[in-house]
Amino acid sequence: MPRIDGLQATRRLRERGSPAHVVVLTQSDLAGDVLRAKRAGADGYVAKTRIVQGLRAAILEAAG
């Protein structure tokens, strides 16, 4: 993001009372990063590596 990062944006949404649900999509799956996102107000957290693994598993399953 060009001006602020995702956690800052999430904090601003929460401070302004936005009803938006926030799911963080990031490279990191470190516990500390997950905790920081939750503290900022994120509703969910997904590491990109998990998406790739899930997609791979789905393709392999579909290929039979």
C-alpha angles and dihedrals in degrees: 000000000000103000109018135012126247095262092052090049090049091050091050092051091052093045089053092049095245114175090213117128112228126207115182115220111192146145094247126083095175114137092233092056091049090051092049090052092049091048089051088057104264115157094205143008129209127181113217090228089063091052091053091049091048093048091049091051091049092051092048091048092049091048088056 
